[in-house]
């Protein structure tokens, strides 16, 4: 099924990634710049007024996406193809190639999606990363963990959102950790298989937000992360400051990682740990970062990542001139215990009395069942999030603390 509106301008195809809460801003900013045709698993609902046409297809399946894209190409001139959905990267590259448009190759997207392949490319190109072994059984995992040395990290090869990722501190924890990682790996993307046993990279976690066109990478922001719920790796907050002093140290590492994987175009989210031996790559995501990081970059530096990604997909040179110089931060809200949400209230609201409070979004309603990490789906334990701006990271933390002190969250625990 499709809906077509007569459009004179070339159309940008967007594949998947249509979560209204966390990706709504991506669709809105893209549609403000280009006519958009959507390929997704369901017909558009909230995006109805933002798209000029659509095709229903599985965004993770290259064959299905190519068929949908060719159908759209019969009705429109296609300017480019874009996704911000991690699991649709390979299918999007297939469609881009089939339409003869510039973009990342299928091989580079497979290398980005399969974390074991990524590690091989990093090693071949001397990009600082982590020792890693792909395994398929607990005995193999045990042998790899002993070779690597504890603590180690177990993670599915081609998942996202920290699904199935766990730190193992001792041999006694391996069996339970293996069961957790394998459970997560069962639903991972088709680009990689098995579980990775990796060296634990000790140090603060960051991501580097990059823009690449024709193989030339410009690093535009650093996101400093708060990670909680150990031994899991749940990201519970992010802070972006324009002109972060880490930029000169981490930008060359991020650019080398992208070159090693063959990534040539688009916006990328490169995760690192700042270890005692320097920045080391955790993984490369060849799309805009999640958790509203694109909005943080816009608020902090005045750069619209979805518009930039759309420009590159359509073969246009994006404007990378910052128009703001401040700090933006998000805190993600979790319940105190698992159970039934019975109350949620925040007296502060965005507006004249709190001009620095940019967004308060609830993800769960009173009466909903809530849980704590780990969960089968990324972000499933979150109740909501708050976004603030400030003149400095310290001020942003203070503002988040002052707001969360006013927060009321009540949960009736599950019966024992």
Secondary structure, DSSP 8 states (H G I E B T S, - for coil): -------SS-EEEEES---TTTSHHHHHHHHHHSEEEEEESS--STTGGG-SEEEE--TT-HHHHHHHHHHHHHHS-EEEEE---GGGHHHHHHHHHHTT--S--HHHHHHHH-HHHHHHHHHHTT-----EEEESSHHHHHHHHHHH-SSEEEEETT--TTTT-EEE-SGGGHHHHHHHHHHHHTT--TT--SEEEEE---SEEEEEEEEEETTEEEEEEEEEEEEESTTS-EEEEEEEETT-TTHHHHHHHHHHHHHHHT--SEEEEEEEEEETTEEEEEEEESS--TTTHHHHHHHHH---HHHHHHHHHTT-----------EEEEEEEE-SSSEEEEEEE-S--SBTTBTTEEEEEE-S-TT-EE--S--SSTTTTEEEEEEEEESSHHHHHHHHHHHHTT-EEEEEE---
